[in-house]
Amino acid sequence: SQQGEEDPQALSIQEGENATMNCSYKTSINNLQWYRQNSGRGLVHLILIRSNEREKHSGRLRVTLDTSKKSSSLLITASRAADTASYFCATDAGGSQGNLIFGKGTKLSVKP
Amino acid sequence: ETGVTQSPTHLIKTRGQQVTLRCSSQSGHNTVSWYQQALGQGPQFIFQYYREEENGRGNFPPRFSGLQFPNYSSELNVNALELDDSALYLCASSSGLAGGRAQYFGPGTRLTVL
């Protein structure tokens, strides 16, 4: 079953613009992670934010987490054509297993 | 440090056949998780191996089975293939139990069942 739901499903922007993707989830979490996937290949881990954190930055990425609204957002600033990919949020409900529950993803297209 | 590798890259099988997919974890990682990703969907957790023991399983039937070897590489076996098994199969490794940690994914094996 899918836990997270990304919004929008698809996003098309020009190079240099900012891209914002949102993720909502249903149950309590210990942490939330964002991954990028290029053209049906493997996923690349971008950032992990724990349930007691509200905001985290990594380079051009900014992630926020609002546990009261069960939502997260990923902001990519000054986007580049190389950012074209699908972006997934994944929740980790905790426990030693730590299996990730992914949403369906947002397909981002950055036009040069 | 070598990343996660998977083999083969692509595979075509017919319904009813059996398939084995292989994964080598990232150097220093002792946990491997397997995911199935259908077209247009997010990955779905199949199971996880930690130190050669299964450490959790998703909602997949018993015909999906796995192994982890002493060098922490892993296999995913699927028996009695069905058309719906066509998907990208991803393995991910992590250091220690995966809870609260980033997982590092391989490039995947694209399985087509005809």
Chai-1 contact restraints between the chains, C-beta under 6 A:
chainA,res_idxA,chainB,res_idxB,connection_type,confidence,min_distance_angstrom,max_distance_angstrom,comment,restraint_id
A,N30,B,G100,contact,1.0,0.0,6.0,A-B,restraint_1
A,N31,B,G100,contact,1.0,0.0,6.0,A-B,restraint_2
A,G40,B,L88,contact,1.0,0.0,6.0,A-B,restraint_3
A,R41,B,P107,contact,1.0,0.0,6.0,A-B,restraint_4
A,G42,B,F105,contact,1.0,0.0,6.0,A-B,restraint_5
A,G42,B,G106,contact,1.0,0.0,6.0,A-B,restraint_6
A,G42,B,P107,contact,1.0,0.0,6.0,A-B,restraint_7
A,G42,B,G108,contact,1.0,0.0,6.0,A-B,restraint_8
A,L43,B,F105,contact,1.0,0.0,6.0,A-B,restraint_9
A,H45,B,A102,contact,1.0,0.0,6.0,A-B,restraint_10
A,L48,B,A102,contact,1.0,0.0,6.0,A-B,restraint_11
A,F88,B,G42,contact,1.0,0.0,6.0,A-B,restraint_12
A,G95,B,G99,contact,1.0,0.0,6.0,A-B,restraint_13
A,S96,B,L97,contact,1.0,0.0,6.0,A-B,restraint_14
A,S96,B,G99,contact,1.0,0.0,6.0,A-B,restraint_15
A,Q97,B,Q48,contact,1.0,0.0,6.0,A-B,restraint_16
A,Q97,B,N55,contact,1.0,0.0,6.0,A-B,restraint_17
A,Q97,B,G56,contact,1.0,0.0,6.0,A-B,restraint_18
A,G98,B,A98,contact,1.0,0.0,6.0,A-B,restraint_19
A,G98,B,G99,contact,1.0,0.0,6.0,A-B,restraint_20
A,N99,B,F45,contact,1.0,0.0,6.0,A-B,restraint_21
A,N99,B,G56,contact,1.0,0.0,6.0,A-B,restraint_22
A,F102,B,G42,contact,1.0,0.0,6.0,A-B,restraint_23
A,F102,B,P43,contact,1.0,0.0,6.0,A-B,restraint_24
A,G103,B,G42,contact,1.0,0.0,6.0,A-B,restraint_25
A,K104,B,Q41,contact,1.0,0.0,6.0,A-B,restraint_26
A,K104,B,G42,contact,1.0,0.0,6.0,A-B,restraint_27
A,G105,B,G42,contact,1.0,0.0,6.0,A-B,restraint_28
